[in-house]
Amino acid sequence: MGKVKIIAGALKGKTLKATVTKSLRPTSAKVRESLFNIIREITHGCRFLDLYAGTGAVGLEALSRGAKRVVFVDRSAKAIEAIVSIPAFKISGSCAAFVGVAKSVLKKLENINETFNCIYIDPPYYSDEIENIMPVIASTKVLTAGCHVILEHPAKKQLPHAIGNLITKKQYKYGDISLTVYEFLQD
């Protein structure tokens, strides 16, 4: 059991308990800090989706930095239980959490008219989840015009420049981890 600390904003310094397993490894503080430097212009007031939420650290960091709404999705009921038990989640009133496979939950979010202008995707490493979920993301109605879709993935993994209307803006490398930022360009 490890601890993950919120880096900045209203919840700065709060710690989360994090179970680290082969399939669940929290996004490092360095990568989270870099992520929020990359999207700082859009974080305040945004609607943020933390897909494959794990510990919830990235979504809670978004909330801490002023996101208007944060939705957490993970297939692990234990992970979601841990996230919803965090006081900041309960107090804010602007968070929701869903247990399920990302593709199914995206359909559910679409059906209840949830939309996002920032989506963070951090699937289990060395799986084919990115290849499976990106076409679904590109075709879903949860994206607003200009939505930023950020993928955390192994630096060795090559991603396409475009997936539907998602176009690569930039890629950032941090050792063996990369963040690839896509922007949704509406027709």
Backbone as JSON Lines, residues from 0, in Angstrom:
{"i":0,"aa":"M","n":[0.86,-1.18,0.0],"ca":[0.0,0.0,0.0],"c":[0.9,1.24,0.0]}
{"i":1,"aa":"G","n":[0.73,2.09,-0.98],"ca":[1.5,3.32,-1.06],"c":[0.6,4.52,-0.82]}
{"i":2,"aa":"K","n":[1.19,5.69,-0.94],"ca":[0.42,6.93,-0.79],"c":[0.68,7.81,-1.99]}
{"i":3,"aa":"V","n":[-0.38,8.49,-2.43],"ca":[-0.29,9.42,-3.54],"c":[-0.75,10.76,-2.99]}
{"i":4,"aa":"K","n":[0.04,11.8,-3.26],"ca":[-0.27,13.12,-2.74],"c":[-0.78,14.03,-3.85]}
{"i":5,"aa":"I","n":[-1.84,14.8,-3.56],"ca":[-2.33,15.8,-4.5],"c":[-1.3,16.93,-4.53]}
{"i":6,"aa":"I","n":[-0.92,17.36,-5.73],"ca":[0.21,18.27,-5.9],"c":[-0.15,19.74,-5.73]}
{"i":7,"aa":"A","n":[-1.3,20.17,-6.25],"ca":[-1.61,21.6,-6.25],"c":[-3.11,21.83,-6.14]}
{"i":8,"aa":"G","n":[-3.47,23.08,-5.9],"ca":[-4.87,23.47,-5.86],"c":[-5.47,23.36,-4.47]}
{"i":9,"aa":"A","n":[-6.79,23.35,-4.42],"ca":[-7.54,23.37,-3.17],"c":[-7.27,22.15,-2.29]}
{"i":10,"aa":"L","n":[-6.93,21.03,-2.89],"ca":[-6.68,19.8,-2.12],"c":[-5.19,19.51,-1.95]}
{"i":11,"aa":"K","n":[-4.34,20.48,-2.25],"ca":[-2.88,20.29,-2.19],"c":[-2.47,19.67,-0.86]}
{"i":12,"aa":"G","n":[-1.63,18.64,-0.97],"ca":[-1.09,17.99,0.22],"c":[-1.93,16.83,0.73]}
{"i":13,"aa":"K","n":[-3.18,16.71,0.29],"ca":[-4.02,15.58,0.72],"c":[-3.42,14.3,0.16]}
{"i":14,"aa":"T","n":[-3.45,13.24,0.97],"ca":[-2.9,11.97,0.51],"c":[-4.0,10.95,0.29]}
{"i":15,"aa":"L","n":[-3.76,10.11,-0.69],"ca":[-4.67,9.02,-1.02],"c":[-3.92,7.72,-0.79]}
{"i":16,"aa":"K","n":[-4.62,6.73,-0.27],"ca":[-4.01,5.41,-0.16],"c":[-4.06,4.77,-1.54]}
{"i":17,"aa":"A","n":[-2.97,4.18,-1.94],"ca":[-2.9,3.59,-3.27],"c":[-2.32,2.19,-3.2]}
{"i":18,"aa":"T","n":[-3.07,1.25,-3.71],"ca":[-2.57,-0.11,-3.82],"c":[-1.86,-0.22,-5.16]}
{"i":19,"aa":"V","n":[-0.62,-0.62,-5.14],"ca":[0.14,-0.77,-6.37],"c":[0.22,-2.26,-6.69]}
{"i":20,"aa":"T","n":[-0.27,-2.62,-7.87],"ca":[-0.22,-4.0,-8.34],"c":[0.35,-3.98,-9.75]}
{"i":21,"aa":"K","n":[0.43,-5.15,-10.35],"ca":[0.94,-5.22,-11.73],"c":[0.05,-4.42,-12.68]}
{"i":22,"aa":"S","n":[-1.27,-4.46,-12.45],"ca":[-2.18,-3.76,-13.35],"c":[-2.59,-2.37,-12.84]}
{"i":23,"aa":"L","n":[-2.27,-2.05,-11.59],"ca":[-2.63,-0.74,-11.04],"c":[-1.37,-0.06,-10.51]}
{"i":24,"aa":"R","n":[-0.92,0.94,-11.23],"ca":[0.21,1.73,-10.77],"c":[-0.18,3.19,-10.95]}
{"i":25,"aa":"P","n":[-0.21,3.92,-9.83],"ca":[-0.63,5.32,-9.9],"c":[0.27,6.14,-10.82]}
{"i":26,"aa":"T","n":[-0.32,7.11,-11.5],"ca":[0.45,8.04,-12.31],"c":[1.38,8.8,-11.37]}
{"i":27,"aa":"S","n":[2.65,8.86,-11.7],"ca":[3.63,9.49,-10.82],"c":[3.35,10.99,-10.66]}
{"i":28,"aa":"A","n":[3.86,11.55,-9.57],"ca":[3.69,12.99,-9.31],"c":[4.31,13.8,-10.45]}
{"i":29,"aa":"K","n":[5.45,13.37,-10.96],"ca":[6.11,14.09,-12.06],"c":[5.22,14.14,-13.3]}
{"i":30,"aa":"V","n":[4.64,13.0,-13.65],"ca":[3.79,12.95,-14.84],"c":[2.49,13.73,-14.61]}
{"i":31,"aa":"R","n":[1.9,13.63,-13.4],"ca":[0.69,14.41,-13.1],"c":[0.97,15.91,-13.17]}
{"i":32,"aa":"E","n":[2.08,16.34,-12.6],"ca":[2.45,17.76,-12.65],"c":[2.61,18.2,-14.1]}
{"i":33,"aa":"S","n":[3.29,17.4,-14.9],"ca":[3.47,17.71,-16.31],"c":[2.14,17.76,-17.04]}
{"i":34,"aa":"L","n":[1.28,16.79,-16.77],"ca":[-0.04,16.75,-17.39],"c":[-0.79,18.06,-17.14]}
{"i":35,"aa":"F","n":[-0.82,18.49,-15.89],"ca":[-1.59,19.69,-15.58],"c":[-0.9,20.97,-16.04]}
{"i":36,"aa":"N","n":[0.4,20.93,-16.26],"ca":[1.06,22.06,-16.92],"c":[0.64,22.11,-18.39]}
{"i":37,"aa":"I","n":[0.5,20.95,-19.01],"ca":[0.1,20.88,-20.42],"c":[-1.32,21.41,-20.6]}
{"i":38,"aa":"I","n":[-2.23,21.06,-19.69],"ca":[-3.64,21.43,-19.87],"c":[-4.09,22.57,-18.94]}
{"i":39,"aa":"R","n":[-3.15,23.3,-18.37],"ca":[-3.51,24.33,-17.38],"c":[-4.5,25.36,-17.91]}
{"i":40,"aa":"E","n":[-4.45,25.66,-19.19],"ca":[-5.35,26.66,-19.77],"c":[-6.81,26.21,-19.77]}
{"i":41,"aa":"I","n":[-7.04,24.89,-19.75],"ca":[-8.42,24.4,-19.84],"c":[-8.92,23.74,-18.57]}
{"i":42,"aa":"T","n":[-8.06,23.54,-17.57],"ca":[-8.46,22.78,-16.38],"c":[-9.55,23.48,-15.58]}
{"i":43,"aa":"H","n":[-9.37,24.76,-15.28],"ca":[-10.34,25.46,-14.44],"c":[-11.69,25.53,-15.17]}
{"i":44,"aa":"G","n":[-12.71,25.0,-14.54],"ca":[-14.05,25.02,-15.11],"c":[-14.34,23.92,-16.11]}
{"i":45,"aa":"C","n":[-13.38,23.02,-16.33],"ca":[-13.6,21.97,-17.35],"c":[-14.44,20.82,-16.8]}
{"i":46,"aa":"R","n":[-14.91,20.01,-17.71],"ca":[-15.61,18.76,-17.4],"c":[-14.62,17.66,-17.75]}
{"i":47,"aa":"F","n":[-14.15,16.94,-16.73],"ca":[-12.99,16.04,-16.83],"c":[-13.42,14.6,-16.64]}
{"i":48,"aa":"L","n":[-13.01,13.73,-17.56],"ca":[-13.28,12.3,-17.46],"c":[-11.96,11.58,-17.19]}
{"i":49,"aa":"D","n":[-11.91,10.86,-16.08],"ca":[-10.74,10.05,-15.71],"c":[-11.09,8.6,-16.02]}
{"i":50,"aa":"L","n":[-10.72,8.17,-17.23],"ca":[-11.03,6.83,-17.71],"c":[-9.9,5.89,-17.27]}
{"i":51,"aa":"Y","n":[-10.25,4.73,-16.73],"ca":[-9.28,3.81,-16.11],"c":[-8.69,4.53,-14.89]}
{"i":52,"aa":"A","n":[-9.55,4.99,-14.01],"ca":[-9.18,5.91,-12.92],"c":[-8.2,5.33,-11.9]}
{"i":53,"aa":"G","n":[-8.24,4.03,-11.65],"ca":[-7.31,3.46,-10.67],"c":[-7.48,4.09,-9.3]}
{"i":54,"aa":"T","n":[-6.46,4.8,-8.82],"ca":[-6.52,5.43,-7.5],"c":[-7.37,6.69,-7.5]}
{"i":55,"aa":"G","n":[-7.64,7.25,-8.68],"ca":[-8.4,8.5,-8.77],"c":[-7.53,9.73,-8.64]}
{"i":56,"aa":"A","n":[-6.22,9.56,-8.54],"ca":[-5.32,10.69,-8.31],"c":[-5.4,11.75,-9.4]}
{"i":57,"aa":"V","n":[-5.49,11.34,-10.66],"ca":[-5.53,12.32,-11.75],"c":[-6.83,13.11,-11.72]}
{"i":58,"aa":"G","n":[-7.96,12.42,-11.56],"ca":[-9.24,13.11,-11.48],"c":[-9.34,14.03,-10.28]}
{"i":59,"aa":"L","n":[-8.83,13.59,-9.13],"ca":[-8.85,14.44,-7.94],"c":[-7.91,15.63,-8.09]}
{"i":60,"aa":"E","n":[-6.82,15.44,-8.81],"ca":[-5.92,16.57,-9.11],"c":[-6.66,17.59,-9.97]}
{"i":61,"aa":"A","n":[-7.45,17.11,-10.94],"ca":[-8.25,18.01,-11.78],"c":[-9.26,18.77,-10.92]}
{"i":62,"aa":"L","n":[-9.93,18.06,-10.02],"ca":[-10.89,18.69,-9.11],"c":[-10.19,19.75,-8.26]}
{"i":63,"aa":"S","n":[-9.04,19.4,-7.72],"ca":[-8.27,20.31,-6.88],"c":[-7.88,21.58,-7.62]}
{"i":64,"aa":"R","n":[-7.67,21.44,-8.93],"ca":[-7.23,22.57,-9.75],"c":[-8.38,23.31,-10.42]}
{"i":65,"aa":"G","n":[-9.61,23.02,-9.99],"ca":[-10.74,23.82,-10.45],"c":[-11.65,23.23,-11.49]}
{"i":66,"aa":"A","n":[-11.53,21.93,-11.78],"ca":[-12.47,21.32,-12.73],"c":[-13.89,21.44,-12.18]}
{"i":67,"aa":"K","n":[-14.82,21.73,-13.05],"ca":[-16.22,21.91,-12.67],"c":[-16.89,20.57,-12.37]}
{"i":68,"aa":"R","n":[-16.52,19.55,-13.11],"ca":[-17.1,18.22,-12.96],"c":[-16.02,17.19,-13.26]}
{"i":69,"aa":"V","n":[-15.97,16.15,-12.44],"ca":[-15.02,15.06,-12.67],"c":[-15.78,13.74,-12.58]}
{"i":70,"aa":"V","n":[-15.62,12.92,-13.6],"ca":[-16.24,11.59,-13.63],"c":[-15.11,10.56,-13.67]}
{"i":71,"aa":"F","n":[-15.19,9.6,-12.75],"ca":[-14.2,8.53,-12.63],"c":[-14.8,7.24,-13.17]}
{"i":72,"aa":"V","n":[-14.03,6.51,-13.96],"ca":[-14.48,5.23,-14.51],"c":[-13.37,4.2,-14.29]}
{"i":73,"aa":"D","n":[-13.74,3.05,-13.76],"ca":[-12.78,1.96,-13.63],"c":[-13.56,0.65,-13.6]}
{"i":74,"aa":"R","n":[-12.97,-0.4,-14.1],"ca":[-13.66,-1.7,-14.08],"c":[-13.58,-2.35,-12.71]}
{"i":75,"aa":"S","n":[-12.7,-1.87,-11.84],"ca":[-12.54,-2.43,-10.5],"c":[-13.49,-1.77,-9.51]}
{"i":76,"aa":"A","n":[-14.4,-2.56,-8.96],"ca":[-15.32,-2.04,-7.95],"c":[-14.55,-1.56,-6.73]}
{"i":77,"aa":"K","n":[-13.45,-2.25,-6.38],"ca":[-12.64,-1.83,-5.23],"c":[-12.02,-0.45,-5.47]}
{"i":78,"aa":"A","n":[-11.53,-0.22,-6.67],"ca":[-10.93,1.09,-6.99],"c":[-11.98,2.19,-6.87]}
{"i":79,"aa":"I","n":[-13.17,1.96,-7.42],"ca":[-14.23,2.97,-7.36],"c":[-14.7,3.17,-5.92]}
{"i":80,"aa":"E","n":[-14.82,2.09,-5.15],"ca":[-15.19,2.22,-3.73],"c":[-14.19,3.1,-2.99]}
{"i":81,"aa":"A","n":[-12.91,2.9,-3.26],"ca":[-11.86,3.71,-2.61],"c":[-11.98,5.17,-3.01]}
{"i":82,"aa":"I","n":[-12.26,5.43,-4.29],"ca":[-12.39,6.81,-4.77],"c":[-13.58,7.5,-4.12]}
{"i":83,"aa":"V","n":[-14.74,6.84,-4.1],"ca":[-15.94,7.49,-3.55],"c":[-15.88,7.64,-2.04]}
{"i":84,"aa":"S","n":[-14.96,6.94,-1.38],"ca":[-14.82,7.09,0.07],"c":[-13.93,8.27,0.45]}
{"i":85,"aa":"I","n":[-13.28,8.88,-0.52],"ca":[-12.4,10.03,-0.26],"c":[-13.28,11.24,0.06]}
{"i":86,"aa":"P","n":[-13.03,11.91,1.18],"ca":[-13.88,13.05,1.58],"c":[-14.05,14.11,0.49]}
{"i":87,"aa":"A","n":[-13.0,14.42,-0.25],"ca":[-13.11,15.44,-1.3],"c":[-14.13,15.04,-2.36]}
{"i":88,"aa":"F","n":[-14.23,13.75,-2.64],"ca":[-15.2,13.26,-3.61],"c":[-16.61,13.53,-3.1]}
{"i":89,"aa":"K","n":[-16.85,13.21,-1.84],"ca":[-18.17,13.36,-1.24],"c":[-18.57,14.82,-1.09]}
{"i":90,"aa":"I","n":[-17.64,15.65,-0.65],"ca":[-17.94,17.04,-0.34],"c":[-18.2,17.87,-1.59]}
{"i":91,"aa":"S","n":[-17.47,17.61,-2.64],"ca":[-17.51,18.49,-3.81],"c":[-18.88,18.55,-4.47]}
{"i":92,"aa":"G","n":[-19.59,17.44,-4.51],"ca":[-20.88,17.43,-5.2],"c":[-20.76,17.51,-6.7]}
{"i":93,"aa":"S","n":[-19.53,17.56,-7.2],"ca":[-19.34,17.68,-8.65],"c":[-18.64,16.46,-9.24]}
{"i":94,"aa":"C","n":[-18.69,15.36,-8.5],"ca":[-18.04,14.13,-8.96],"c":[-19.05,13.01,-9.13]}
{"i":95,"aa":"A","n":[-18.73,12.1,-10.03],"ca":[-19.52,10.88,-10.2],"c":[-18.53,9.76,-10.49]}
{"i":96,"aa":"A","n":[-18.94,8.54,-10.19],"ca":[-18.07,7.39,-10.43],"c":[-18.88,6.23,-10.98]}
{"i":97,"aa":"F","n":[-18.28,5.5,-11.91],"ca":[-18.94,4.37,-12.55],"c":[-18.0,3.17,-12.56]}
{"i":98,"aa":"V","n":[-18.54,2.02,-12.21],"ca":[-17.8,0.76,-12.31],"c":[-18.21,0.11,-13.62]}
{"i":99,"aa":"G","n":[-17.23,-0.3,-14.4],"ca":[-17.55,-1.02,-15.63],"c":[-16.44,-0.92,-16.65]}
{"i":100,"aa":"V","n":[-16.63,-1.65,-17.73],"ca":[-15.71,-1.63,-18.86],"c":[-15.86,-0.27,-19.54]}
{"i":101,"aa":"A","n":[-14.75,0.35,-19.89],"ca":[-14.75,1.71,-20.43],"c":[-15.74,1.89,-21.58]}
{"i":102,"aa":"K","n":[-15.76,0.98,-22.52],"ca":[-16.64,1.09,-23.69],"c":[-18.11,1.17,-23.27]}
{"i":103,"aa":"S","n":[-18.52,0.32,-22.33],"ca":[-19.91,0.3,-21.87],"c":[-20.26,1.56,-21.09]}
{"i":104,"aa":"V","n":[-19.33,2.01,-20.25],"ca":[-19.59,3.22,-19.46],"c":[-19.65,4.45,-20.37]}
{"i":105,"aa":"L","n":[-18.84,4.5,-21.4],"ca":[-18.92,5.62,-22.35],"c":[-20.29,5.69,-22.99]}
{"i":106,"aa":"K","n":[-20.86,4.54,-23.33],"ca":[-22.21,4.5,-23.91],"c":[-23.22,5.03,-22.89]}
{"i":107,"aa":"K","n":[-23.07,4.61,-21.63],"ca":[-23.95,5.07,-20.56],"c":[-23.84,6.6,-20.39]}
{"i":108,"aa":"L","n":[-22.62,7.12,-20.41],"ca":[-22.41,8.56,-20.28],"c":[-23.03,9.31,-21.45]}
{"i":109,"aa":"E","n":[-22.91,8.74,-22.63],"ca":[-23.52,9.32,-23.82],"c":[-25.04,9.36,-23.67]}
{"i":110,"aa":"N","n":[-25.62,8.27,-23.16],"ca":[-27.08,8.18,-22.99],"c":[-27.63,9.16,-21.96]}
{"i":111,"aa":"I","n":[-26.79,9.56,-20.98],"ca":[-27.27,10.53,-19.99],"c":[-26.76,11.94,-20.3]}
{"i":112,"aa":"N","n":[-26.27,12.11,-21.53],"ca":[-25.85,13.41,-22.06],"c":[-24.7,14.07,-21.3]}
{"i":113,"aa":"E","n":[-23.8,13.26,-20.75],"ca":[-22.58,13.81,-20.15],"c":[-21.64,14.2,-21.29]}
{"i":114,"aa":"T","n":[-21.0,15.35,-21.16],"ca":[-19.99,15.76,-22.13],"c":[-18.74,16.22,-21.38]}
{"i":115,"aa":"F","n":[-17.62,16.15,-22.08],"ca":[-16.33,16.48,-21.46],"c":[-15.48,17.3,-22.41]}
{"i":116,"aa":"N","n":[-14.69,18.2,-21.83],"ca":[-13.72,18.9,-22.66],"c":[-12.29,18.47,-22.34]}
{"i":117,"aa":"C","n":[-12.16,17.48,-21.44],"ca":[-10.85,16.89,-21.17],"c":[-11.05,15.44,-20.72]}
{"i":118,"aa":"I","n":[-10.37,14.52,-21.4],"ca":[-10.46,13.1,-21.05],"c":[-9.04,12.57,-20.86]}
{"i":119,"aa":"Y","n":[-8.82,11.93,-19.72],"ca":[-7.53,11.33,-19.43],"c":[-7.68,9.82,-19.48]}
{"i":120,"aa":"I","n":[-6.85,9.17,-20.28],"ca":[-6.95,7.73,-20.48],"c":[-5.62,7.09,-20.08]}
{"i":121,"aa":"D","n":[-5.68,6.25,-19.07],"ca":[-4.48,5.56,-18.58],"c":[-4.81,4.09,-18.39]}
{"i":122,"aa":"P","n":[-4.93,3.35,-19.51],"ca":[-5.28,1.92,-19.4],"c":[-4.12,1.1,-18.87]}
{"i":123,"aa":"P","n":[-4.41,-0.15,-18.5],"ca":[-3.32,-1.02,-18.06],"c":[-2.21,-1.07,-19.12]}
{"i":124,"aa":"Y","n":[-0.98,-0.92,-18.67],"ca":[0.16,-0.96,-19.58],"c":[0.25,-2.33,-20.24]}
{"i":125,"aa":"Y","n":[0.81,-2.32,-21.42],"ca":[1.07,-3.54,-22.18],"c":[-0.19,-4.35,-22.44]}
{"i":126,"aa":"S","n":[-1.31,-3.63,-22.57],"ca":[-2.56,-4.27,-22.97],"c":[-2.94,-3.66,-24.32]}
{"i":127,"aa":"D","n":[-3.99,-4.17,-24.92],"ca":[-4.44,-3.59,-26.18],"c":[-5.62,-2.64,-25.97]}
{"i":128,"aa":"E","n":[-5.77,-2.15,-24.76],"ca":[-6.89,-1.25,-24.44],"c":[-6.88,0.03,-25.27]}
{"i":129,"aa":"I","n":[-5.71,0.61,-25.51],"ca":[-5.67,1.85,-26.3],"c":[-6.25,1.61,-27.68]}
{"i":130,"aa":"E","n":[-5.82,0.52,-28.32],"ca":[-6.33,0.21,-29.65],"c":[-7.83,-0.04,-29.63]}
{"i":131,"aa":"N","n":[-8.34,-0.6,-28.54],"ca":[-9.77,-0.89,-28.44],"c":[-10.6,0.34,-28.11]}
{"i":132,"aa":"I","n":[-10.1,1.2,-27.24],"ca":[-10.93,2.3,-26.76],"c":[-10.85,3.56,-27.62]}
{"i":133,"aa":"M","n":[-9.74,3.82,-28.28],"ca":[-9.62,5.07,-29.03],"c":[-10.64,5.23,-30.16]}
{"i":134,"aa":"P","n":[-10.94,4.2,-30.95],"ca":[-12.0,4.38,-31.96],"c":[-13.36,4.67,-31.31]}
{"i":135,"aa":"V","n":[-13.6,4.08,-30.14],"ca":[-14.85,4.33,-29.42],"c":[-14.89,5.79,-28.96]}
{"i":136,"aa":"I","n":[-13.79,6.26,-28.38],"ca":[-13.7,7.66,-27.94],"c":[-13.93,8.59,-29.13]}
{"i":137,"aa":"A","n":[-13.27,8.31,-30.24],"ca":[-13.35,9.18,-31.41],"c":[-14.76,9.29,-31.97]}
{"i":138,"aa":"S","n":[-15.58,8.27,-31.74],"ca":[-16.94,8.28,-32.31],"c":[-18.03,8.58,-31.29]}
{"i":139,"aa":"T","n":[-17.68,8.76,-30.02],"ca":[-18.69,9.0,-29.0],"c":[-19.17,10.44,-29.0]}
{"i":140,"aa":"K","n":[-20.34,10.64,-28.43],"ca":[-20.91,11.99,-28.35],"c":[-20.58,12.68,-27.03]}
{"i":141,"aa":"V","n":[-19.66,12.11,-26.24],"ca":[-19.29,12.76,-24.97],"c":[-18.22,13.83,-25.18]}
{"i":142,"aa":"L","n":[-17.65,13.92,-26.37],"ca":[-16.61,14.91,-26.66],"c":[-17.22,16.24,-27.07]}
{"i":143,"aa":"T","n":[-16.73,17.33,-26.49],"ca":[-17.13,18.65,-26.95],"c":[-16.11,19.11,-27.98]}
{"i":144,"aa":"A","n":[-16.46,20.11,-28.77],"ca":[-15.52,20.64,-29.76],"c":[-14.25,21.1,-29.05]}
{"i":145,"aa":"G","n":[-13.11,20.72,-29.56],"ca":[-11.84,21.1,-28.96],"c":[-11.43,20.27,-27.76]}
{"i":146,"aa":"C","n":[-12.2,19.23,-27.44],"ca":[-11.89,18.36,-26.3],"c":[-10.46,17.83,-26.41]}
{"i":147,"aa":"H","n":[-9.75,17.87,-25.3],"ca":[-8.41,17.3,-25.25],"c":[-8.5,15.88,-24.7]}
{"i":148,"aa":"V","n":[-7.95,14.94,-25.43],"ca":[-7.9,13.54,-25.0],"c":[-6.43,13.22,-24.79]}
{"i":149,"aa":"I","n":[-6.08,12.92,-23.54],"ca":[-4.69,12.67,-23.2],"c":[-4.51,11.21,-22.83]}
{"i":150,"aa":"L","n":[-3.56,10.56,-23.49],"ca":[-3.26,9.15,-23.23],"c":[-1.93,9.03,-22.52]}
{"i":151,"aa":"E","n":[-1.91,8.26,-21.42],"ca":[-0.64,7.88,-20.8],"c":[-0.34,6.47,-21.29]}
{"i":152,"aa":"H","n":[0.87,6.27,-21.8],"ca":[1.21,4.97,-22.37],"c":[2.72,4.77,-22.35]}
{"i":153,"aa":"P","n":[3.16,3.51,-22.55],"ca":[4.6,3.27,-22.63],"c":[5.2,4.08,-23.78]}
{"i":154,"aa":"A","n":[6.35,4.68,-23.54],"ca":[6.99,5.53,-24.55],"c":[7.28,4.77,-25.85]}
{"i":155,"aa":"K","n":[7.49,3.47,-25.75],"ca":[7.79,2.67,-26.95],"c":[6.57,2.47,-27.84]}
{"i":156,"aa":"K","n":[5.38,2.69,-27.3],"ca":[4.15,2.44,-28.07],"c":[3.92,3.59,-29.06]}
{"i":157,"aa":"Q","n":[3.81,3.24,-30.31],"ca":[3.55,4.23,-31.36],"c":[2.05,4.37,-31.55]}
{"i":158,"aa":"L","n":[1.57,5.61,-31.54],"ca":[0.14,5.87,-31.74],"c":[-0.07,6.58,-33.06]}
{"i":159,"aa":"P","n":[-1.22,6.37,-33.69],"ca":[-1.48,7.05,-34.96],"c":[-1.63,8.56,-34.77]}
{"i":160,"aa":"H","n":[-1.32,9.31,-35.82],"ca":[-1.45,10.77,-35.77],"c":[-2.92,11.18,-35.64]}
{"i":161,"aa":"A","n":[-3.79,10.44,-36.31],"ca":[-5.22,10.78,-36.27],"c":[-6.04,9.5,-36.05]}
{"i":162,"aa":"I","n":[-7.09,9.66,-35.26],"ca":[-8.07,8.59,-35.04],"c":[-9.42,9.26,-35.2]}
{"i":163,"aa":"G","n":[-10.05,9.05,-36.35],"ca":[-11.29,9.78,-36.63],"c":[-10.99,11.27,-36.6]}
{"i":164,"aa":"N","n":[-11.77,12.02,-35.83],"ca":[-11.57,13.46,-35.71],"c":[-10.64,13.84,-34.55]}
{"i":165,"aa":"L","n":[-9.96,12.87,-33.98],"ca":[-8.96,13.15,-32.95],"c":[-7.6,13.29,-33.63]}
{"i":166,"aa":"I","n":[-6.99,14.45,-33.48],"ca":[-5.72,14.75,-34.14],"c":[-4.66,14.99,-33.07]}
{"i":167,"aa":"T","n":[-3.48,14.4,-33.25],"ca":[-2.39,14.59,-32.29],"c":[-1.94,16.04,-32.28]}
{"i":168,"aa":"K","n":[-1.91,16.62,-31.08],"ca":[-1.35,17.97,-30.9],"c":[0.13,17.87,-30.56]}
{"i":169,"aa":"K","n":[0.44,16.98,-29.61],"ca":[1.83,16.88,-29.16],"c":[2.01,15.61,-28.35]}
{"i":170,"aa":"Q","n":[3.26,15.16,-28.3],"ca":[3.61,14.02,-27.45],"c":[4.76,14.44,-26.54]}
{"i":171,"aa":"Y","n":[4.65,14.03,-25.27],"ca":[5.65,14.36,-24.26],"c":[6.19,13.05,-23.69]}
{"i":172,"aa":"K","n":[7.52,12.98,-23.5],"ca":[8.13,11.76,-22.95],"c":[8.76,12.05,-21.59]}
{"i":173,"aa":"Y","n":[8.54,11.11,-20.68],"ca":[9.1,11.17,-19.33],"c":[9.7,9.8,-19.03]}
{"i":174,"aa":"G","n":[10.94,9.6,-19.43],"ca":[11.56,8.29,-19.27],"c":[10.85,7.26,-20.14]}
{"i":175,"aa":"D","n":[10.3,6.22,-19.52],"ca":[9.62,5.18,-20.3],"c":[8.12,5.41,-20.42]}
{"i":176,"aa":"I","n":[7.66,6.62,-20.05],"ca":[6.24,6.96,-20.12],"c":[6.06,8.12,-21.1]}
{"i":177,"aa":"S","n":[4.98,8.07,-21.87],"ca":[4.63,9.19,-22.75],"c":[3.21,9.65,-22.47]}
{"i":178,"aa":"L","n":[2.99,10.93,-22.68],"ca":[1.65,11.5,-22.72],"c":[1.44,11.98,-24.14]}
{"i":179,"aa":"T","n":[0.41,11.49,-24.79],"ca":[0.06,11.95,-26.12],"c":[-1.25,12.71,-26.02]}
{"i":180,"aa":"V","n":[-1.24,13.94,-26.53],"ca":[-2.4,14.82,-26.45],"c":[-3.07,14.88,-27.82]}
{"i":181,"aa":"Y","n":[-4.33,14.49,-27.84],"ca":[-5.16,14.6,-29.05],"c":[-6.16,15.73,-28.83]}
{"i":182,"aa":"E","n":[-6.58,16.34,-29.92],"ca":[-7.65,17.34,-29.86],"c":[-8.77,16.88,-30.78]}
{"i":183,"aa":"F","n":[-10.01,17.02,-30.29],"ca":[-11.17,16.63,-31.08],"c":[-11.59,17.79,-31.96]}
{"i":184,"aa":"L","n":[-11.52,17.58,-33.26],"ca":[-11.93,18.59,-34.23],"c":[-13.28,18.18,-34.79]}
{"i":185,"aa":"Q","n":[-14.3,18.95,-34.44],"ca":[-15.65,18.62,-34.88],"c":[-15.81,18.92,-36.37]}
{"i":186,"aa":"D","n":[-16.6,18.09,-37.06],"ca":[-16.85,18.32,-38.5],"c":[-17.49,19.66,-38.75]}
